[in-house]
Amino acid sequence: MSKTLSTEHADLELQDGILVYRYAPGSVVDLEFARAIVRSAAELLGSDAPVPSLVEPGNIKELTREARTFFAQSPENQAVSSKVALMVESPAARIIGNVFLKVSKPRIPTKMFQDRDAARAWLRGG
């Protein structure tokens, strides 16, 4: 059984123990966005948190430094995500992902993927 939650920022779905974030196309991911999406995840998960997370940013416009720091360092994000697979399906997403990993240094184990099956396998510990 899956649980879902849709917001102005993203669609979230908890399926088979993995929380999938699908960002709204064209989003500017700033600190307000980051805080809102993590609050939404906490609401959806309840006592199931933290869980592995698959983040599908899609075609976002921007990821601000403050948002990167929040996702990488905040106790709030650590409370909902045990590890993060970041989908990078475009050259722009790969650049954003590399900046996030190298500059922000996430406290949560985080890895970039181009293949969803590989991402899910890693999240499940395989």
Number of C-alpha atoms within 10 A of each C-alpha: 6 10 12 14 14 13 12 11 19 21 18 22 22 22 12 10 18 21 26 21 23 17 22 19 13 12 18 19 23 17 18 12 17 22 18 16 22 19 15 20 27 19 13 19 19 11 9 11 18 20 19 25 25 28 19 21 24 19 17 17 14 15 20 16 16 15 21 24 17 22 24 21 16 15 11 14 22 20 15 25 22 18 23 24 24 22 21 23 17 12 9 15 21 17 11 18 22 15 15 21 16 9 13 18 16 21 15 18 15 20 18 19 18 14 11 16 10 13 22 18 11 16 22 13 9 8
